[in-house]
Amino acid sequence: MNRRPLLSRRQLDDVFAWRADGPVSVRRFLAEADALAGQLPPGDWLLNVCNDRYRFAVGFVAGLLAGKTSLQPASQSAETLARIEADHPGCCCLCDGEFAAGGLPRIDFPDLSAVDPAKISKIPDIDADRVVAILFTSGSTGLPQPHRKTWGKLVDNGLAEASRLGVDRQPLHIVGTVPAQHSYGFESTFLLALHGGCPFWSGKPFYPQDIAAALAALPPPRLLVTTPFHLSALLAADIPLPEIALLLSATAPLSNELAAQAEARCQAPLLEIYGSTESGQLASRRTLDGASWQLLAGVELAQEGEYTIAHGGHVEGRVPLGDVIECRDDGRFVLIGRHADLINIAGKRTSLAWLNHQIAGIPGVVDAAFFLPDEDPAGGITRLAAFVVAPTLNRQPLLQALRQRIDPVFLPRPLVFLDALPRNTTGKLPRQTLQALFAERQRDG
């Protein structure tokens, strides 16, 4: 049987994570995971919704040791939980705070302070072919879909990112603003901790002051794993920040303007990660170096009809990508747009991502999103909607500015002003959320 270690580049007395009361060793982490494994009920599935990143890690490894598969939905809505309960009988829910678990049996994270780390004498290994996690898509383009991940591929995933970021030579201390359950947070905080030798901060800071405090709680060198949404808010707050060695961003396109501002403010390079829940992370780039992406070690792309297929390396099988991709002769590639994003109105084509970029570039616009409704178009012509946060603007000046940037056929009808967009914890706007906003606007007239 092919087996792979639970942790790479780690000794038992190395620091695995940092909590508010100080560092936690690998030995203690494994002792707590082993103790929790013995308290989990029978069954094949574990829904781990712990907000504390360290408790998530303990829960994940406890599930591994107990023979369970970790279920990691991007949404924790009542509808999602009902689907998980129906599709995964015997699933239990591990929580570390207030959480409405619905009909799922609930386990509150126990007090593990009395465990004895001295009983841990080695780092365990896991069957490489075993499915250890099922990650679900965010629902940005429809219902969330499950994707199975084997242990061997997850190990290769963490090693590939560690090599690309250079942390295999110089480990960094990680602060993540994204949840560990999400594919990006799972890979770039948890897997980097397991197989990149990078200790992480246990919390999940959201507000700028909390992010700064989390960074200050860690020794240098530091890695901030974040999103354009969180990064923009952090820079806008204009508060003192501890020294940062590297910035990492994903989940949404990052503008050159924000990247330049971030690098100047933090005096650190900013890298983007490209990938998907289906494929895992595939490539990286330094935003200010240009539009092209460099594949991670072992990953390859192939063109099959209109779709680009990712395969090789840590990719599970052959995965069709949702993006339209232009491959370059030097092995790099450029993103053109998403298949689900491309729209055709009155014979004119564009993408929602391009429209979002145009409206976001208007002075006074804080946040915005275009939306193509599900309803049948009146008179056979599709009408786009847009939701915008722009406290200093009103409708006519904004539409006038938008006319200078886009074809009139793409002007939004309606244009809806909001105090804030209902983004999730990774800064995304699931399509179902936008559809609900649009339906509410239609009811209100």
Secondary structure, 3 states (H helix, E strand, C coil): CCEEECCCCCCCCCEEEEECCEEEEHHHHHHHHHHHHCCCCCCCEEEECCCCHHHHHHHHHHHHHCCCEEEECCCCCHHHHHHHHHHCCCCEEEECCCCCCCCCCEEECCCCCCCCHHHCCCCCEEECCCEEEEEECCCCCCCCCEEEEEHHHHHHHHHHHHHHHCCCCCCCEEEECCCCCCHHHHHHHHHHHHHCCCCEECCCCCCHHHHHHHHHCCCCCEEEEECHHHHHHHHHHCCCCCCCCEEEECCCCCCHHHHHHHHHHHCCCEEEEEEECCCEEEEEEEHHHCCCEEECCCCEEEEECCEEEEECCCCCCCEECCEEEEECCCCCEEEEEEHHHEEEECCEEEEHHHHHHHHHCCCCCCEEEEECCCCCCHHHCCCCEEEEECCCCCHHHHHHHHHCCCCHHHCCCCEEECCCCCCCCCCCCCHHHHHHHHHHHHHHC
